[in-house]
Amino acid sequence: MHGLISACLHDIGREQQITDENKSHKRGALMDFELPKDLVEFLAKLDAFIEEKIKPIENRDDNIRFFDHRREWARTDFENGGLPRPEWEALLGQARAEADKAGFLRFAWPKEFGGQGGSNLAMVVIREHLAAQGLGLHNDLQTEHSVVGNNPFVVMFKEFATPEQYTRDIDKLMKGQLRTGFGLTEPNHGSDATWMETRAVRQERDGKPGWLINGEKMWTSGAHHASHIMTFARTSGKDGDAGGITCFLVPTSTPGYKVEEYLWTFNMPTDHPRVSFKDVWIPEDSYWGQVGGGLAIGQSFVHQNRIRQAASSLGAAVYCVNESVKYARKRKPFGKMLASNQAIQWPLIELHTQCEMLRLLIRKTAWEIDRMDHKQVERTISDRVSMCNYWANRLCCEAADRAMQVHGGIGYSRHKPFEHIYRHHRRYRITEGSEEIQMRKVGAYLFGFIGPKKGTLDD
């Protein structure tokens, strides 16, 4: 991947974003699609670690029940609001502790936070690699668990926390005591986030300046363990304005904050509640970034999360295709290999082709993200991030559905993981920004309403 971007022709608007070094590579027709040597070595070490440390834990004490046909029941405390069972979350915590001890968990964290500063390119390669291995304790997308953690909050903390907040909270962050839920979506507003009804107004209490928050949020994942909720609220402007929204870090212990209900989903367990803020008062310095500039923080989260999640969906799709190929070669109905039938081959061929093409776009886009600041990503390649994400999520669902079909009755059963993969990844066609919203972003770039082409297509 050293010169992957150099190998791809950019349109005129994007070409201005390429560094002088990459321009010289382009003029020299450099085409190097190899992964960096250190990343290849990292993957090998990661696989060895999983086999030596994680697989034994997965197979100990009937822990396999969390991954075989019993997985949904084993993971879900149906009598406690459908929340994850404590023993399930304890198992995930044990795996993360082993990964942290071995130096893998914080790979993507900034170096000053004890991480390795892993790039977005490295992370998309790693996430595809892990997801392509199927269900297991090494990587569980239902809970965003992985032995190589994807915690965009850490990077957001580095980018947006004030010096005072950094001093106050860095120790808690490093010890895992600062855990956040993400409160953007509301009962009446999802994709139309600029129309949110949650409001924050300045209010002084006991001589101290602060903010009074009232409103509701939906799908605030991880709230049952969160110490704080990243709460987006309008502090100025009118409905529909991109400005005037502020991101607050609200402690879940604050009076007036309440988990109203946990929403049961297509794939259980759930940790996605509806929460309310009723006269919640927080001190003045509880906001992140700039007052009125909260959506920039949301975009920072979205871009990193979407490209990495796209890689995971790609990996899961690859797993479904590969498992179907193996089964089709082994199964012999009517005395001949199932794989000899073109009706079996052709759908898998199309999926395989799409996986190959999508992989290049995801890695190219991640490569570009690594060479831009957050604002530049939004201005120049946000459409590429959306392309990767909406197509990967759709592709994964199609691959899981095809795997069920190829495997027949056993594929439809819970004794194969395809129904679980489908049910989980189906959410991402909505929750990472719906397909329609992401396609609208691509269209706005394509037709020059926003992005590098803006103004160039006018009469």
DRENDO-1510 file (C-alpha; in Angstrom, 1 decimal, always signed):
<recs>
REC; n; res; u; v; w
REC; 1; MET; +0.0; +0.0; +0.0 .
REC; 2; HIS; +3.1; +2.4; +0.1 .
REC; 3; GLY; +2.0; +4.0; -3.2 .
REC; 4; LEU; -1.6; +2.9; -3.5 .
REC; 5; ILE; -2.9; +6.4; -3.8 .
REC; 6; SER; -0.2; +7.3; -6.3 .
REC; 7; ALA; -1.5; +4.5; -8.4 .
REC; 8; CYS; -5.0; +5.9; -8.6 .
REC; 9; LEU; -5.9; +8.8; -10.8 .
REC; 10; HIS; -7.7; +11.7; -9.0 .
REC; 11; ASP; -10.0; +14.2; -10.4 .
REC; 12; ILE; -8.7; +17.8; -10.7 .
REC; 13; GLY; -10.3; +18.9; -7.5 .
REC; 14; ARG; -8.8; +16.1; -5.4 .
REC; 15; GLU; -5.4; +16.4; -7.1 .
REC; 16; GLN; -4.7; +19.6; -5.3 .
REC; 17; GLN; -4.8; +17.7; -2.0 .
REC; 18; ILE; -2.0; +15.3; -3.0 .
REC; 19; THR; +1.4; +16.2; -1.4 .
REC; 20; ASP; +4.4; +17.1; -3.6 .
REC; 21; GLU; +6.0; +13.8; -2.8 .
REC; 22; ASN; +3.0; +11.8; -4.0 .
REC; 23; LYS; +2.7; +14.0; -7.1 .
REC; 24; SER; +6.3; +13.0; -8.0 .
REC; 25; HIS; +5.4; +9.3; -7.4 .
REC; 26; LYS; +2.4; +9.8; -9.7 .
REC; 27; ARG; +4.6; +11.3; -12.4 .
REC; 28; GLY; +7.0; +8.3; -12.0 .
REC; 29; ALA; +4.0; +5.9; -12.5 .
REC; 30; LEU; +4.8; +4.2; -9.2 .
REC; 31; MET; +2.3; +1.4; -8.6 .
REC; 32; ASP; +3.0; -0.4; -5.3 .
REC; 33; PHE; +0.1; -2.2; -3.8 .
REC; 34; GLU; +2.0; -4.2; -1.2 .
REC; 35; LEU; +1.2; -3.8; +2.4 .
REC; 36; PRO; +4.0; -2.3; +4.6 .
REC; 37; LYS; +6.3; -4.9; +6.0 .
REC; 38; ASP; +5.7; -3.9; +9.6 .
REC; 39; LEU; +2.0; -4.3; +9.1 .
REC; 40; VAL; +2.3; -7.8; +7.6 .
REC; 41; GLU; +4.5; -8.7; +10.5 .
REC; 42; PHE; +2.0; -7.3; +12.9 .
REC; 43; LEU; -0.8; -9.4; +11.4 .
REC; 44; ALA; +1.4; -12.6; +11.8 .
REC; 45; LYS; +2.1; -11.8; +15.4 .
REC; 46; LEU; -1.6; -11.0; +16.0 .
REC; 47; ASP; -2.7; -14.4; +14.6 .
REC; 48; ALA; -0.1; -16.2; +16.7 .
REC; 49; PHE; -1.4; -14.3; +19.8 .
REC; 50; ILE; -5.0; -15.3; +19.0 .
REC; 51; GLU; -4.1; -19.0; +18.7 .
REC; 52; GLU; -1.9; -19.0; +21.8 .
REC; 53; LYS; -3.9; -16.9; +24.2 .
REC; 54; ILE; -7.4; -16.1; +23.0 .
REC; 55; LYS; -8.6; -19.4; +21.5 .
REC; 56; PRO; -7.8; -21.4; +24.7 .
REC; 57; ILE; -10.0; -18.9; +26.7 .
REC; 58; GLU; -12.8; -19.2; +24.0 .
REC; 59; ASN; -12.8; -23.0; +24.4 .
REC; 60; ARG; -12.5; -23.1; +28.2 .
REC; 61; ASP; -15.4; -23.7; +30.6 .
REC; 62; ASP; -18.0; -23.9; +27.8 .
REC; 63; ASN; -17.3; -20.3; +26.7 .
REC; 64; ILE; -17.9; -21.6; +23.2 .
REC; 65; ARG; -21.6; -21.2; +24.0 .
REC; 66; PHE; -21.2; -17.5; +23.4 .
REC; 67; PHE; -20.3; -18.2; +19.7 .
REC; 68; ASP; -22.1; -21.4; +18.7 .
REC; 69; HIS; -25.9; -22.0; +18.1 .
REC; 70; ARG; -26.6; -20.9; +21.7 .
REC; 71; ARG; -24.9; -17.5; +21.3 .
REC; 72; GLU; -28.0; -15.2; +21.5 .
REC; 73; TRP; -29.4; -16.9; +24.6 .
REC; 74; ALA; -26.0; -17.1; +26.3 .
REC; 75; ARG; -25.2; -13.5; +25.7 .
REC; 76; THR; -28.6; -12.0; +26.6 .
REC; 77; ASP; -30.1; -11.4; +30.0 .
REC; 78; PHE; -33.7; -11.5; +28.8 .
REC; 79; GLU; -35.0; -11.1; +32.3 .
REC; 80; ASN; -33.0; -7.9; +32.8 .
REC; 81; GLY; -34.1; -5.7; +29.9 .
REC; 82; GLY; -32.3; -7.7; +27.3 .
REC; 83; LEU; -28.9; -6.4; +28.5 .
REC; 84; PRO; -25.7; -8.4; +28.0 .
REC; 85; ARG; -25.2; -11.0; +30.6 .
REC; 86; PRO; -22.4; -10.1; +33.1 .
REC; 87; GLU; -20.5; -13.3; +32.4 .
REC; 88; TRP; -20.4; -12.5; +28.6 .
REC; 89; GLU; -19.0; -9.0; +29.2 .
REC; 90; ALA; -16.5; -10.4; +31.7 .
REC; 91; LEU; -15.3; -12.8; +29.1 .
REC; 92; LEU; -14.8; -9.9; +26.6 .
REC; 93; GLY; -13.0; -8.0; +29.3 .
REC; 94; GLN; -10.6; -10.9; +29.9 .
REC; 95; ALA; -9.7; -11.1; +26.2 .
REC; 96; ARG; -9.1; -7.3; +26.1 .
REC; 97; ALA; -6.9; -7.5; +29.2 .
REC; 98; GLU; -4.8; -10.2; +27.5 .
REC; 99; ALA; -4.6; -8.2; +24.3 .
REC; 100; ASP; -3.5; -5.1; +26.3 .
REC; 101; LYS; -0.8; -7.0; +28.1 .
REC; 102; ALA; +0.5; -8.3; +24.7 .
REC; 103; GLY; +0.5; -4.8; +23.2 .
REC; 104; PHE; -2.3; -5.2; +20.7 .
REC; 105; LEU; -5.3; -3.5; +22.2 .
REC; 106; ARG; -4.1; +0.1; +22.0 .
REC; 107; PHE; -2.5; -0.2; +18.6 .
REC; 108; ALA; -4.6; +2.7; +17.2 .
REC; 109; TRP; -4.3; +4.9; +20.3 .
REC; 110; PRO; -2.0; +8.0; +20.1 .
REC; 111; LYS; +1.5; +7.3; +21.3 .
REC; 112; GLU; +1.2; +9.8; +24.1 .
REC; 113; PHE; -1.7; +7.7; +25.4 .
REC; 114; GLY; +0.4; +4.5; +25.5 .
REC; 115; GLY; -0.7; +3.4; +22.0 .
REC; 116; GLN; +1.2; +2.9; +18.8 .
REC; 117; GLY; -0.4; +5.6; +16.7 .
REC; 118; GLY; -1.8; +3.0; +14.3 .
REC; 119; SER; -3.0; +4.6; +11.0 .
REC; 120; ASN; -6.5; +4.3; +9.5 .
REC; 121; LEU; -4.9; +2.3; +6.7 .
REC; 122; ALA; -3.5; -0.2; +9.2 .
REC; 123; MET; -6.8; -0.3; +11.0 .
REC; 124; VAL; -8.9; -1.1; +8.0 .
REC; 125; VAL; -6.5; -3.9; +7.0 .
REC; 126; ILE; -6.5; -5.3; +10.6 .
REC; 127; ARG; -10.3; -5.1; +10.9 .
REC; 128; GLU; -10.9; -6.9; +7.6 .
REC; 129; HIS; -8.4; -9.5; +8.6 .
REC; 130; LEU; -10.1; -10.2; +11.9 .
REC; 131; ALA; -13.6; -10.2; +10.6 .
REC; 132; ALA; -12.7; -12.6; +7.8 .
REC; 133; GLN; -11.9; -15.2; +10.5 .
REC; 134; GLY; -15.5; -15.5; +11.5 .
REC; 135; LEU; -17.1; -15.4; +15.0 .
REC; 136; GLY; -14.9; -15.7; +18.0 .
REC; 137; LEU; -13.5; -14.1; +21.1 .
REC; 138; HIS; -10.8; -12.4; +19.0 .
REC; 139; ASN; -13.3; -10.0; +17.4 .
REC; 140; ASP; -17.0; -9.5; +18.0 .
REC; 141; LEU; -18.6; -6.7; +16.1 .
REC; 142; GLN; -21.9; -7.0; +17.9 .
REC; 143; THR; -20.2; -5.4; +20.9 .
REC; 144; GLU; -17.5; -3.5; +19.0 .
REC; 145; HIS; -15.1; -5.8; +20.8 .
REC; 146; SER; -11.7; -6.7; +19.3 .
REC; 147; VAL; -8.2; -7.6; +20.5 .
REC; 148; VAL; -7.2; -4.5; +18.4 .
REC; 149; GLY; -9.5; -1.9; +19.9 .
REC; 150; ASN; -11.4; +0.6; +17.8 .
REC; 151; ASN; -11.9; +3.5; +20.2 .
REC; 152; PRO; -12.4; +6.7; +18.2 .
REC; 153; PHE; -13.2; +8.5; +21.5 .
REC; 154; VAL; -9.5; +8.4; +22.4 .
REC; 155; VAL; -8.6; +10.3; +19.2 .
REC; 156; MET; -11.5; +12.7; +19.7 .
REC; 157; PHE; -10.2; +13.3; +23.3 .
REC; 158; LYS; -6.8; +14.2; +21.9 .
REC; 159; GLU; -8.3; +16.5; +19.2 .
REC; 160; PHE; -11.0; +18.3; +21.1 .
REC; 161; ALA; -10.4; +18.2; +24.9 .
REC; 162; THR; -9.3; +21.6; +26.4 .
REC; 163; PRO; -6.0; +21.7; +28.3 .
REC; 164; GLU; -7.9; +21.8; +31.5 .
REC; 165; GLN; -10.1; +18.8; +30.5 .
REC; 166; TYR; -7.0; +16.9; +29.4 .
REC; 167; THR; -5.3; +17.4; +32.8 .
REC; 168; ARG; -8.5; +16.5; +34.7 .
REC; 169; ASP; -9.5; +13.4; +32.7 .
REC; 170; ILE; -6.4; +11.8; +31.1 .
REC; 171; ASP; -5.7; +9.6; +34.1 .
REC; 172; LYS; -9.4; +8.3; +34.1 .
REC; 173; LEU; -9.1; +7.7; +30.3 .
REC; 174; MET; -6.0; +5.7; +30.6 .
REC; 175; LYS; -7.4; +3.5; +33.4 .
REC; 176; GLY; -10.6; +2.9; +31.4 .
REC; 177; GLN; -12.7; +4.8; +34.0 .
REC; 178; LEU; -13.9; +7.4; +31.4 .
REC; 179; ARG; -16.3; +5.5; +29.3 .
REC; 180; THR; -18.7; +7.3; +27.0 .
REC; 181; GLY; -22.0; +6.8; +25.2 .
REC; 182; PHE; -22.7; +8.8; +22.1 .
REC; 183; GLY; -25.9; +10.9; +22.3 .
REC; 184; LEU; -26.8; +12.4; +18.9 .
REC; 185; THR; -29.9; +10.6; +17.6 .
REC; 186; GLU; -33.2; +11.5; +19.2 .
REC; 187; PRO; -36.7; +9.9; +19.2 .
REC; 188; ASN; -37.9; +12.3; +16.5 .
REC; 189; HIS; -34.6; +13.0; +14.8 .
REC; 190; GLY; -32.0; +10.7; +13.3 .
REC; 191; SER; -30.4; +11.7; +10.0 .
REC; 192; ASP; -31.8; +15.2; +10.5 .
REC; 193; ALA; -29.5; +15.9; +13.4 .
REC; 194; THR; -29.5; +19.6; +12.9 .
REC; 195; TRP; -33.2; +19.6; +13.9 .
REC; 196; MET; -32.5; +18.1; +17.3 .
REC; 197; GLU; -34.8; +19.1; +20.1 .
REC; 198; THR; -32.4; +18.8; +23.0 .
REC; 199; ARG; -31.5; +22.2; +24.3 .
REC; 200; ALA; -28.8; +23.6; +26.6 .
REC; 201; VAL; -29.0; +27.1; +28.1 .
REC; 202; ARG; -26.5; +28.9; +30.3 .
REC; 203; GLN; -27.5; +28.9; +34.0 .
REC; 204; GLU; -25.6; +29.9; +37.0 .
REC; 205; ARG; -25.9; +27.9; +40.2 .
REC; 206; ASP; -24.3; +28.7; +43.6 .
REC; 207; GLY; -22.3; +31.4; +41.9 .
REC; 208; LYS; -20.9; +29.0; +39.3 .
REC; 209; PRO; -21.5; +29.3; +35.6 .
REC; 210; GLY; -22.9; +26.2; +33.9 .
REC; 211; TRP; -25.5; +24.7; +31.5 .
REC; 212; LEU; -29.0; +23.4; +31.9 .
REC; 213; ILE; -29.9; +20.6; +29.5 .
REC; 214; ASN; -33.3; +19.2; +28.6 .
REC; 215; GLY; -34.1; +16.6; +26.0 .
REC; 216; GLU; -34.0; +13.0; +25.0 .
REC; 217; LYS; -31.6; +10.8; +23.0 .
REC; 218; MET; -32.0; +7.4; +21.3 .
REC; 219; TRP; -29.7; +4.4; +20.7 .
REC; 220; THR; -27.1; +5.7; +23.2 .
REC; 221; SER; -25.0; +2.5; +22.9 .
REC; 222; GLY; -23.1; +1.4; +26.0 .
REC; 223; ALA; -25.0; +3.6; +28.4 .
REC; 224; HIS; -25.3; +0.8; +30.9 .
REC; 225; HIS; -21.5; +1.1; +31.5 .
REC; 226; ALA; -20.9; +4.7; +30.5 .
REC; 227; SER; -19.5; +7.2; +33.0 .
REC; 228; HIS; -20.4; +10.0; +30.6 .
REC; 229; ILE; -22.7; +10.7; +27.7 .
REC; 230; MET; -21.4; +12.8; +24.8 .
REC; 231; THR; -24.6; +14.8; +24.5 .
REC; 232; PHE; -25.2; +17.1; +21.5 .
REC; 233; ALA; -27.6; +19.9; +22.2 .
REC; 234; ARG; -28.6; +23.1; +20.5 .
REC; 235; THR; -27.2; +26.2; +22.3 .
REC; 236; SER; -27.9; +28.8; +19.6 .
REC; 237; GLY; -29.4; +29.3; +16.2 .
REC; 238; LYS; -32.5; +27.7; +14.7 .
REC; 239; ASP; -33.6; +24.3; +13.7 .
REC; 240; GLY; -31.7; +23.2; +10.6 .
REC; 241; ASP; -28.6; +25.3; +11.3 .
REC; 242; ALA; -25.4; +23.3; +11.2 .
REC; 243; GLY; -23.9; +25.8; +13.7 .
REC; 244; GLY; -25.2; +26.4; +17.2 .
REC; 245; ILE; -24.9; +22.7; +18.3 .
REC; 246; THR; -22.5; +22.0; +21.2 .
REC; 247; CYS; -21.1; +18.7; +22.4 .
REC; 248; PHE; -21.3; +18.2; +26.2 .
REC; 249; LEU; -19.7; +15.5; +28.3 .
REC; 250; VAL; -22.5; +14.7; +30.8 .
REC; 251; PRO; -21.6; +12.4; +33.8 .
REC; 252; THR; -24.3; +9.7; +34.1 .
REC; 253; SER; -24.4; +10.3; +37.8 .
REC; 254; THR; -25.8; +13.8; +37.2 .
REC; 255; PRO; -29.3; +14.3; +38.7 .
REC; 256; GLY; -31.9; +14.5; +36.0 .
REC; 257; TYR; -30.2; +12.0; +33.7 .
REC; 258; LYS; -32.2; +8.8; +33.3 .
REC; 259; VAL; -32.2; +5.6; +31.1 .
REC; 260; GLU; -35.8; +5.3; +30.1 .
REC; 261; GLU; -35.8; +1.9; +28.4 .
REC; 262; TYR; -33.5; -0.5; +26.5 .
REC; 263; LEU; -34.7; -1.0; +23.0 .
REC; 264; TRP; -34.7; -4.6; +21.8 .
REC; 265; THR; -33.2; -5.1; +18.4 .
REC; 266; PHE; -32.9; -7.6; +15.5 .
REC; 267; ASN; -29.7; -8.9; +17.1 .
REC; 268; MET; -29.6; -9.3; +20.8 .
REC; 269; PRO; -28.5; -8.5; +23.5 .
REC; 270; THR; -29.1; -4.8; +23.5 .
REC; 271; ASP; -27.2; -1.9; +25.1 .
REC; 272; HIS; -29.1; +0.7; +23.1 .
REC; 273; PRO; -31.3; +2.8; +25.4 .
REC; 274; ARG; -33.5; +5.8; +25.1 .
REC; 275; VAL; -32.2; +8.3; +27.7 .
REC; 276; SER; -33.6; +11.6; +29.0 .
REC; 277; PHE; -32.2; +14.8; +30.4 .
REC; 278; LYS; -34.5; +16.7; +32.7 .
REC; 279; ASP; -33.1; +19.9; +34.1 .
REC; 280; VAL; -29.6; +18.4; +34.0 .
REC; 281; TRP; -27.1; +21.0; +35.2 .
REC; 282; ILE; -23.4; +20.7; +34.4 .
REC; 283; PRO; -20.5; +23.1; +35.0 .
REC; 284; GLU; -19.4; +25.6; +32.3 .
REC; 285; ASP; -16.3; +23.6; +31.2 .
REC; 286; SER; -18.2; +20.4; +30.4 .
REC; 287; TYR; -18.3; +21.1; +26.6 .
REC; 288; TRP; -15.9; +19.8; +24.1 .
REC; 289; GLY; -14.4; +21.8; +21.2 .
REC; 290; GLN; -16.1; +25.1; +20.7 .
REC; 291; VAL; -19.5; +26.2; +21.8 .
REC; 292; GLY; -21.7; +26.0; +18.7 .
REC; 293; GLY; -19.2; +23.8; +16.9 .
REC; 294; GLY; -20.2; +20.4; +18.1 .
REC; 295; LEU; -21.1; +18.9; +14.7 .
REC; 296; ALA; -17.4; +19.0; +13.8 .
REC; 297; ILE; -16.8; +16.5; +16.6 .
REC; 298; GLY; -19.6; +14.3; +15.4 .
REC; 299; GLN; -18.1; +14.3; +11.9 .
REC; 300; SER; -14.7; +13.4; +13.3 .
REC; 301; PHE; -16.3; +10.4; +14.9 .
REC; 302; VAL; -18.3; +9.5; +11.8 .
REC; 303; HIS; -15.5; +9.4; +9.3 .
REC; 304; GLN; -13.1; +7.3; +11.3 .
REC; 305; ASN; -15.8; +4.9; +12.4 .
REC; 306; ARG; -17.4; +4.5; +9.0 .
REC; 307; ILE; -14.2; +3.6; +7.2 .
REC; 308; ARG; -13.2; +1.1; +9.9 .
REC; 309; GLN; -16.6; -0.4; +10.1 .
REC; 310; ALA; -16.7; -0.7; +6.3 .
REC; 311; ALA; -13.6; -2.8; +6.6 .
REC; 312; SER; -15.2; -5.1; +9.1 .
REC; 313; SER; -18.2; -5.6; +6.9 .
REC; 314; LEU; -15.9; -6.4; +4.0 .
REC; 315; GLY; -14.1; -9.0; +6.2 .
REC; 316; ALA; -17.4; -10.6; +7.2 .
REC; 317; ALA; -18.5; -10.7; +3.5 .
REC; 318; VAL; -15.2; -12.4; +2.6 .
REC; 319; TYR; -15.8; -14.9; +5.4 .
REC; 320; CYS; -19.3; -15.8; +4.0 .
REC; 321; VAL; -18.0; -16.2; +0.5 .
REC; 322; ASN; -15.0; -18.4; +1.5 .
REC; 323; GLU; -17.2; -20.6; +3.7 .
REC; 324; SER; -19.6; -21.0; +0.9 .
REC; 325; VAL; -16.9; -22.0; -1.5 .
REC; 326; LYS; -15.5; -24.6; +0.9 .
REC; 327; TYR; -19.0; -26.1; +1.5 .
REC; 328; ALA; -19.9; -26.1; -2.2 .
REC; 329; ARG; -16.7; -28.2; -2.9 .
REC; 330; LYS; -17.5; -30.6; +0.0 .
REC; 331; ARG; -21.2; -31.1; -0.6 .
REC; 332; LYS; -22.1; -33.6; -3.3 .
REC; 333; PRO; -25.8; -33.8; -4.1 .
REC; 334; PHE; -26.8; -36.1; -7.0 .
REC; 335; GLY; -23.4; -37.6; -6.9 .
REC; 336; LYS; -21.4; -34.5; -8.0 .
REC; 337; MET; -19.8; -31.6; -6.3 .
REC; 338; LEU; -22.2; -28.7; -5.6 .
REC; 339; ALA; -19.5; -26.3; -6.8 .
REC; 340; SER; -19.7; -27.7; -10.3 .
REC; 341; ASN; -23.0; -26.0; -10.8 .
REC; 342; GLN; -22.9; -22.5; -12.3 .
REC; 343; ALA; -26.0; -21.5; -10.4 .
REC; 344; ILE; -23.8; -21.9; -7.3 .
REC; 345; GLN; -20.6; -20.4; -8.8 .
REC; 346; TRP; -21.9; -17.2; -10.4 .
REC; 347; PRO; -23.5; -15.5; -7.4 .
REC; 348; LEU; -20.3; -16.2; -5.4 .
REC; 349; ILE; -18.2; -15.0; -8.3 .
REC; 350; GLU; -20.0; -11.6; -8.3 .
REC; 351; LEU; -19.6; -11.3; -4.6 .
REC; 352; HIS; -16.0; -12.2; -4.7 .
REC; 353; THR; -15.4; -9.6; -7.4 .
REC; 354; GLN; -17.1; -6.9; -5.4 .
REC; 355; CYS; -15.0; -7.7; -2.4 .
REC; 356; GLU; -11.8; -7.3; -4.4 .
REC; 357; MET; -12.9; -4.0; -5.8 .
REC; 358; LEU; -14.2; -2.7; -2.5 .
REC; 359; ARG; -11.0; -3.6; -0.7 .
REC; 360; LEU; -9.0; -1.2; -2.9 .
REC; 361; LEU; -11.4; +1.7; -2.4 .
REC; 362; ILE; -11.4; +1.2; +1.4 .
REC; 363; ARG; -7.6; +1.1; +1.7 .
REC; 364; LYS; -7.2; +4.0; -0.7 .
REC; 365; THR; -9.7; +6.1; +1.2 .
REC; 366; ALA; -8.1; +5.2; +4.6 .
REC; 367; TRP; -4.7; +6.1; +3.1 .
REC; 368; GLU; -6.0; +9.6; +2.2 .
REC; 369; ILE; -7.7; +10.1; +5.6 .
REC; 370; ASP; -4.3; +9.6; +7.2 .
REC; 371; ARG; -2.9; +12.5; +5.3 .
REC; 372; MET; -5.6; +15.0; +6.1 .
REC; 373; ASP; -6.9; +16.8; +9.2 .
REC; 374; HIS; -10.5; +16.2; +10.2 .
REC; 375; LYS; -11.9; +19.3; +8.4 .
REC; 376; GLN; -10.1; +18.5; +5.2 .
REC; 377; VAL; -11.6; +15.0; +5.1 .
REC; 378; GLU; -15.1; +16.5; +5.3 .
REC; 379; ARG; -14.3; +18.9; +2.5 .
REC; 380; THR; -12.6; +16.6; +0.1 .
REC; 381; ILE; -13.2; +12.9; +0.5 .
REC; 382; SER; -16.3; +12.5; +2.7 .
REC; 383; ASP; -18.1; +11.0; -0.3 .
REC; 384; ARG; -15.5; +8.3; -0.6 .
REC; 385; VAL; -16.0; +7.3; +3.0 .
REC; 386; SER; -19.7; +7.1; +2.4 .
REC; 387; MET; -19.2; +5.0; -0.7 .
REC; 388; CYS; -17.0; +2.5; +1.2 .
REC; 389; ASN; -19.5; +2.3; +4.1 .
REC; 390; TYR; -22.8; +1.9; +2.4 .
REC; 391; TRP; -21.5; -0.5; -0.2 .
REC; 392; ALA; -19.7; -2.7; +2.4 .
REC; 393; ASN; -22.7; -3.0; +4.6 .
REC; 394; ARG; -25.0; -3.9; +1.7 .
REC; 395; LEU; -22.4; -6.3; +0.4 .
REC; 396; CYS; -22.0; -8.1; +3.7 .
REC; 397; CYS; -25.8; -8.6; +4.0 .
REC; 398; GLU; -25.9; -10.0; +0.4 .
REC; 399; ALA; -22.9; -12.3; +1.2 .
REC; 400; ALA; -24.5; -13.6; +4.4 .
REC; 401; ASP; -27.8; -14.2; +2.6 .
REC; 402; ARG; -26.1; -16.1; -0.2 .
REC; 403; ALA; -24.1; -18.2; +2.3 .
REC; 404; MET; -27.4; -19.3; +3.8 .
REC; 405; GLN; -28.7; -20.2; +0.4 .
REC; 406; VAL; -25.6; -22.2; -0.6 .
REC; 407; HIS; -25.6; -24.0; +2.8 .
REC; 408; GLY; -29.3; -24.8; +2.5 .
REC; 409; GLY; -31.1; -25.8; +5.7 .
REC; 410; ILE; -28.0; -25.8; +7.9 .
REC; 411; GLY; -27.2; -22.3; +6.6 .
REC; 412; TYR; -30.6; -21.1; +7.8 .
REC; 413; SER; -30.1; -22.6; +11.2 .
REC; 414; ARG; -28.2; -21.0; +14.1 .
REC; 415; HIS; -25.6; -23.8; +13.8 .
REC; 416; LYS; -23.9; -21.7; +11.2 .
REC; 417; PRO; -23.0; -18.1; +11.9 .
REC; 418; PHE; -24.6; -16.5; +8.7 .
REC; 419; GLU; -27.9; -15.6; +10.3 .
REC; 420; HIS; -26.0; -13.8; +13.1 .
REC; 421; ILE; -23.8; -12.0; +10.6 .
REC; 422; TYR; -26.8; -10.9; +8.6 .
REC; 423; ARG; -28.8; -9.7; +11.6 .
REC; 424; HIS; -25.8; -7.8; +13.1 .
REC; 425; HIS; -24.6; -6.2; +9.9 .
REC; 426; ARG; -28.1; -5.3; +8.7 .
REC; 427; ARG; -28.1; -2.6; +11.4 .
REC; 428; TYR; -25.2; -0.8; +9.8 .
REC; 429; ARG; -27.2; +0.0; +6.7 .
REC; 430; ILE; -29.1; +2.3; +9.1 .
REC; 431; THR; -27.0; +3.2; +12.1 .
REC; 432; GLU; -23.8; +4.4; +10.4 .
REC; 433; GLY; -25.8; +6.9; +8.5 .
REC; 434; SER; -28.5; +5.3; +6.4 .
REC; 435; GLU; -27.7; +4.2; +2.9 .
REC; 436; GLU; -29.9; +6.9; +1.6 .
REC; 437; ILE; -28.2; +9.6; +3.5 .
REC; 438; GLN; -24.7; +8.4; +2.5 .
REC; 439; MET; -25.8; +8.1; -1.2 .
REC; 440; ARG; -27.1; +11.7; -0.9 .
REC; 441; LYS; -23.6; +12.8; +0.2 .
REC; 442; VAL; -22.1; +11.0; -2.8 .
REC; 443; GLY; -24.6; +12.6; -5.1 .
REC; 444; ALA; -23.9; +16.1; -3.7 .
REC; 445; TYR; -20.2; +15.6; -4.4 .
REC; 446; LEU; -20.8; +14.1; -7.8 .
REC; 447; PHE; -23.1; +16.9; -9.0 .
REC; 448; GLY; -21.0; +19.7; -7.5 .
REC; 449; PHE; -23.3; +20.9; -4.8 .
REC; 450; ILE; -20.6; +20.5; -2.2 .
REC; 451; GLY; -17.0; +19.3; -2.2 .
REC; 452; PRO; -14.1; +19.9; -4.6 .
REC; 453; LYS; -16.4; +20.2; -7.7 .
REC; 454; LYS; -18.6; +22.9; -6.1 .
REC; 455; GLY; -18.9; +25.8; -8.5 .
REC; 456; THR; -17.1; +24.0; -11.4 .
REC; 457; LEU; -20.2; +22.6; -13.0 .
REC; 458; ASP; -22.2; +25.9; -13.0 .
REC; 459; ASP; -23.3; +27.3; -16.3 .
</recs>
